[in-house]
Amino acid sequence: MRLLHTGDWHVGRAIRGRARTEEFDDALTEVVGIARQEGVDAVLLAGDLYDHRSPAPEADALVFEALVRLYEAHIPAVVIPGNHDSALRLEALAKLLAPIGVTVVPRVTPPDQGGLVEVPAQDGTEAALVACVPFVPERRFGDAAALFRATEEWYQGYAEGMGRLLAAMTEPFREDRVNVLLAHLFTDGAIPGGGEHQITIGIEYAISPSRLPPTASYVALGHVHRPQAVRGAPSPTRYAGSLLQLDFGEMEQTKSVAIVDASPGRPAKVREIPLFAGRRLIDVEGSLDEVLAKGRDLPDAYLRVFVSTDGPVPGMAAQIRDALPNAVDVSLRYERTEAKDEGRPLSSLQPRDQFLSYYRREHGVDDVPHTLVRAFDEVLEDIGQGS
């Protein structure tokens, strides 16, 4: 069988308030095109379809259109929610998506009650068993464990319990099937992409790769945005990564999908196919003239600008954004001084002193420009007269 593994779409994610709808549309069109060109038997979507639990209609439209295009190509999909998705919402949508060949497993469910999905090959000669494990927050692990004959060992820690949960979910794997684990989780040793929620990729969430099932032909993971194979796993295991460079921590990464060729009783062979949709994220550094010159040569990228100055320059960030509309972050770099302790609570200071203290702390300087101080005094005087 041939499968396409993708995940962490995060449709609806903006960058510094700027919508990326067209980029997501292009990326999803590219994914569907690869699925068609490769003649895959099914698509495995490893969670985080959306960036928000209550996505905007525009995000829904993009996701549904991609799933419909897969259906029109006679390619079924198996979908699980990630930590950014609403399991309740996907559960409500599951019955609507089923007629277009999309199987949604919205929460951890025992294998004999829907947690194990059988997907036949297009030619009917083989079939895959997909054990589906959506994201399980630590606070909800007890609910998932209660569905099984959980012993005391399940509750010794999140990682230990998840290891036992994975074993229970994959116990019905068969030698005459392509066995796949589809899960949204963090493995110990995985390298984060830079745009993930840090609270869900800490050591307390890290599951040892050795706890992944050795009986799997392939383990399709979501949650980490950097595409990568998982070292130390007993079966071929991979994070598909995100569709786009979602934040500047991901700017050096080439995004991709994984094409998985597998037969019963054999480890899968995996190929990475790069994705080219979406604008690049690039850092630009130097003096004002230098960053403006560099930025003009990168009109199609989102820019994070670091400009070297002798100190704070009021209005410079606005000046750069006017010249470079694609600059989404602008920071001034100069030698900063450590703010002195005022010795009194900020709330006890007079308004003028509060402003001076804030400016020194915020900008790392000792001296506040006289023009700003005069402007503040004028505003303060106007307020006093108005009252």
N, C-alpha and C positions, 0 to 999 in steps of 0.2 A: 504493500500500500504506500501511497505517497500523501503526506500531510503537509499543510502549511501551518507553522506555529508563529503566532503574533500575540501582541498584548500591550498593555500600558499605552492605549491610544490617547487617553486624557483629552478627549474631544471637549472643547470649550475652554481649554486653558488659554489665558491671555498672557502677554508679556508686558509688564509695567502698564497695565490697563489697555493695551492695544489688542484688539481681536485678531485671531489667526485663522478665521473661518476658511478662507481660500486655501491656506496652506494645508489644513486638515483635509479639505476636500481633495486636493491634489494627492496627498499621501494615501488616502483611502482608495482613490482611483488607481494608484500605483499598486497597492496591495492586491486589489481585485484583479488587475491585469496580470500580475505575477501568478496568482492562483489559476487563472485561465490558461496562461501560457504554459505553465508547468503541468497542467492536467491533474491537479491534486484531487484526491478522493474526498477530502474534508479540510476545513479550517478549524484550528484550535485557538480560541481567544482566551488568554490567561489572565483576564481581569483588568480592572481600571479602564473600562470603555470610556467612561466620562471622567472629567476632572472634579465635578461637583455631584453631590447626592441629589440635588434638584437642578438638573441641567436645563439650559435655555432651549426653547423650541428649535433654534438654529442647530444646536448640537444634536438634538434628537433627529432632525432631518438628515444630517450627515451620516449618522450611525445607521439609521433605517435604510437610507438609500444604498449604503455599502452592502448591507445584508441582503437587500432585494436584488442587487446586481449579482451577488453570489448565487442566489436562488435561480435567477435567470440563466446562469451558467451551469445549473444543476450541481452546485457544490454546497453540501450541507455544512453547518457550523455548530460547534459545541462551545458554549459560553459560560464562564463563571464570573462572579463579581469580585472586585478587589476592594481594598480599603477605602478607595474614593467613591465607589458605587453604593447605591442604596439597594440592599438585598430585597427589601420589601417592594421597591419599585420594579426591579427586574422580575420578581416573582409575579407581580401583577401583569407584566408584559409577556410573560412566558407563553401563555395560551394564545396570544396574538401572533407571536413569532413562530410558534410551532408549524403553522401551515406553510411558512416559507422556508422550512427546512432548518430552522434554528432551534437547537435544544439548549435551554437555559437551566442550569442547576444553581438556584439562587442561594442555597445554604447547605451546610454539611448534612448529608442524608445517607443512611446506611446503603450499601451496595444493592441490596435486594429491594430497596424502596425508591430507587431512582438515582442514586449516587453513582451508579456504574452504567455508562451509556454505551450501547453497541452501535458501531458505525460500519456499515458494509462498504466494501470497495465498489467503485463504479461498475466494474465488470462482474461483480457478484462472486468472485472466486475466493476472496478473503474478507475478514472483518476485523475491526479493532474494538477492544474494550477500553473505554476511557474512564478512569476513576477520577471523579471531580471533587476537588477540595478547595472551595472558596476561601477567601481570607478569614481567619478566625482571630478576632482580637483577644488579648489575654483575658479580659474581663468576661468574655463569652465562652471561654474554653470549656467551662463546666457544663454548659448547655449542650455543646457538641459531644463531649464525653458521655453524657447521660444517655445518648442514643445507642451506646454500645455497652457491652459487659465490662465496664471500666473497673479495673482493680485499683488498689491504693497507689500502685506505682505510677498510674496515669497522672496523679496529682502532685508528684514530687517537684514539678517545675514545668514551665510552658514548653520548653524544647523537648523534654522527656515525654510529656504527654502528646505533643504533636507527632513525635516519632512513632508512638504506639497507635495513634489515630491513622497515620499513613499506612501502617502495617495492616490495620483492620480494613481500611478502604481497598487495599490492593490484594487482600487474601484470595478473592475469587478469580484472580487472573488465571487464564488457561493457556496450556502449551500450544493449542491450535489457533490462537488468536494473536494479533498484534496488541500487546499490552502497553497502555500509555497512562501515566499519571499526569493530570492537568491540575496545577495548584498555584495559588498566589501566596507566596511566603518568602521569608528571607533565610538564606543558608549561610552558615559560618564560612567566612573566607570570600564571600561574594564582594565585588568592588562596586560600591554605589555609583550611580551616574552623576549625582550632584543635584538633581531636582526632586528627589523623593522627600516625603515627610520623615524627618530624622527620628521621630518618636517610634516609628514602626520598623526601623532597621537597626536598632540597637542590639547589644549583645544579649539582652533578655529575650529577644525574638529570634535569635540565631539558632537554626536547627543544623546539627551536624550533617554533612553530606552523606555520611555513612548510614544515616537512618533512612535514606531514600531507598525505595524497594529494588532489590537486586533482580527481581523477576520482571521488571519493566523493560520493554523494548526501547522506550524513550520516556524521559521525564521533561514535560513542557512547563516551564515556570514563568510567572509574572511577578512583578513588584520592584525589581531592580531595573533602572533605566538604561544602564550600559549593557549592550549585547555581549554575552560571554558564555563560555562553557563553564560548568561547575566542576572544579577539581575535587578528586577524592570521592566522587559518587560511584556507586557500583554499576550504574547503567549510564548510557549517554544522556546527559542532562544539560539543559541550556536555558538561559534567560534570553527571550527574544529582544528585550529592550523596548524603548519607546519609539513612536513613529517619527517624532521631530526632536530637534534640540530644544528642550523645553525651558531650560534656564542656562545661565552662563557657566554653570558647573559641567554642562554637557557639550560645550562648544567644540571640543576636539574630537567628538565621537561621530563615527559614521553609523547611521541607523540602518537597520536591516530587518528582514524576516528570515526564518529558518525553513528550509525544505527538508523534510524527513522521509527517507525511504526505509521501510521496515517490512520484514516478513516474520511470521511466527517462529519463535525459538531462536531468533538471531538479534544481536544488537543493531540498532538503527544506524544508518549512515546519514550524516547531517551536512547540508550545504548552506552557507550563509549568502543571501542575495541582498546587496545593498539597496537602500532607498535614497532617492535623490530629490524628493519633493521637500519643500520648505526652505525658508530663508536661513542662512548661516548666522551664527552668533559669534561676534568677533570683538576682541579687546583692541582699542586704539590708544596709544600712549605717546606723550611728548609735549612740546610747548604748544601754545595756542595755534600758531601757524602750522606746526607739524600735524596736529590732530585734524585740523581742517583739511589739509592737503590729503592726508591718508583717508579720511572719511569720504571725501568726494570720489575717491577711486573705488568705494565699496557701497554703491547706491542700493544694492539689493540685500544687504545684510543688516541685521540689528546690531547696533554698536553700543559697547560699554566704554565710555571715554574717560581716560585719566589724563588730566592736563596739569603740567608742572607750572607752579607759580611761586612767588615769594611769600604769599599769604592769601587770606581770603580776598576774593575780588567780587563784590556785589554785582550781580547781573551777568556774570560770565557764563553760568550754566544756561541761562536763557539765550544768550548770544550764540552759543554752540548749537543749541537745539534749533534755533532759527536757521542757521547755516546748514545743519545736518538733521533734517527731519527724521531720519532713522536712528538717531542717537536716543536710546531709551534710558540710559543711565549716564550721568555726568558727575565726576568727582574731581575735586581739586587736590593736588598733591603738593605739600610743602612741609617744612619742619614744624611740628606741633610741640607746644609746651604743655606740661601737665598743669591742670587747673589747680589754683590754690584753694585751700579750705577757707571758706568765708568765716567759719567759726560760729555762724548763726544759721538757723533754718531759713531756707529761701523764703518761706511764707512770712517771715518776720521782717523782711526787708521792704523798703519803699519801692514803688513801681520802677523808678529809674534804676535803682541798684539791682533789682531783680533782672531787668533787661541786660544790664552790663554783665552780671554773673552768668546768665544763660549764654550770652554771646561768647564769653571767654571759654566756657566749658564746651559748647557746641563746636567751636572752631579751633580750639587749642591755641589761643593767642592771649597775650597780656593786654595789648592795646586794642581798643575798639575805635574804628574810624570816626573822626569827628563829624563827618557828614551824616552818618547813621545816628549818632547821639543827638545831633541837632534835630533830625527828622523825628526821632522818638519824642524829644521834648516838645516839639510843635504839636504832635498828635496828642500828647498827654495834656497840653494846655487847652487844645480844642475840646477835648473830652470834659475837662474841668469847667470850661465856659458853658458847654452845652448842658451840663447838669445844673 
